[in-house]
Amino acid sequence: MKNKLIKFLLPLLIGSMIPLSAWATLGENSASIMSDQIALKATPTQDLQSSDLEKASLNAYQIQSLTTATGIVVKQYTYNGKVFAIIWNGKKVPDQNQLLGKYFPAFQTSSPSYKSLTVRKVQNSDFISSTGGWMGHYAGEAFIPSLAPAGVTLDSLK
């Protein structure tokens, strides 16, 4: 009976620890933040393309991907233990306050560098963000240049 319980609980415990340490909010420590996955009610996904993995290994950054129950896919890019970029897309807009963290007020209050009916771009000295879309198809990205590896730009992550 004891062995059955251990065989059941051990994988559950190990499996629950891995994703909790892998997700983070923009600009925060990836090792200490588990709130995105919980707040977005998402599960980790392993759908990264080989080109993404090649870029990541060349520039020494990691890519974590999660998918919410509503189908929103969020990729978070970490380097030196910090999240330097987030790219998302889906049928709805995710909780941007959760994803952008301390950068959310800048996102909300900054005058956009570009704004149309479907796109809003914000660019400050160390924060770049773009959101847009139409009903049923939304996408967004946020990038902190000072936290990114040398030579990595938001365009190189797409």
N, C-alpha and C positions, 0 to 999 in steps of 0.2 A: 504494500500500500504506500509506504514511504517513498519507494523508488518511483512509483507511478506519479506521485505528486511532484517529485523533483524533476522527472522527465517532462512534466507538463509546465511547471513554473519556470524552470531555468531558461528555455528558449523564449518564453514570454518576457521574462525579465531582460534578457540580453537584447531581444528585438526591440523592446521599448526604450532601451538606453541609446541605441544607435541613432534613431531619428531625432531624439530630443537634443542631442548634442550637435546636430548638423545644421540647424536652421537659425537664422539670425535676422535682425533688423538692420537696415542700411546704416553703415558707419559704426556698428556695434560689434562686440567680440563674438565670433562664431562659436567659441567653445562654451560660453556662459549663457547664451540665449536660446530658449526653446519655445518662445511665445508665438512665433509665426505659425508653426504647424498646428499648435493647439487653438489659437485664435481663429485661424482660417479653416479649421476642421479638415485639414489636408493630410494626404498620405505621400510618402516619398515615391518618386518614380525614377526609373532607370532608362529613360528614353533619349539619352544624349547621343548625338551623332558623332561619328568618329572624328569628323573635322573639329568639333568642339573639344573632344578629348586631346587631339593633337595640339591645338592652340593652347589648351590649359597646361599641358606638360611642357611646352616650349617656354611659356611665360610663368610657370610655377604658381598658377592660381588654380583653385578648385571650383567646380560647378556643382551645386546641389539643386535638384529639381523636385518640386512637389506639385500635386494636383489636388484641387479642392473637390468636394462632392458635386459642386455645380460646374465642374469642368474647366476651371481657371488653372492654367499652368504658370507656375512661378519658378524662374531660374534665378538663383542667387550666386553671385561670384565672390569668392573670398580669397584674400591674399594676406599673408602675415597675420592670420587670425581675425581679420576684419572684413566685413562685407563692404565691397567697394562698388558693386553694381547689382541692380535688380531689373529683370526683364520679365514682363508678364503679358498674357493674352487670354481671352476667354469671352464667354457670352455676357458676363457681368464685370463690373469694376470691383476688384478686391478692396479690402479695408486698407486704404492707402496710409492712414494714420499708423496702422500696425506695421506696414512694410517700410515706410519712410522714417519712422521713429522721430528723432530730434530734428530731422530735416522737413518734417511735415509742415510746421509753421512757415518755413521759407517757401515751400511749394504753394501754400494757400495765399500768402500775403504778397509775394513778389509780383511785380508787374511782368507779365509774360513777354518774352522776346518775340514771340509769334503767337497769334491767336486767330482762330477761324471758328466756324460752326462745329467742326469735327476734330480740331487739333489745338492743343495748348502746350507751348514750350516755355520752360523757365530756365534761365541760365544766370547763375551768380558766379562769384569768384571761385567757389569750390563745390558747386552743386549744379548738375545739369539734369533736367527732367523733361519728359515729353509724354503726353497722354492723348489718346484720341480714339476715334471709332464711331460706330453708329449702332443702333439697337441690335443686339445679338452678336456683335463683334467689336470688342474693345481691346486695346493694347496700350502698354506703357513701359517706360524705362526710366531708371534713375541711375546716376553715376557720380561718384566722388573722385575726381582726378587725383587728389593728393594721396588717396589710399590705394590707387591702382598701381600695378607693376609698371616699370618704365616701358614706354612704347605702346602700352595698351590704351586704346580709346574706346568710346562707346560704339563707334562704327565697327571696330574690329571684333566686338563681341556678338554681333548679329549674325 
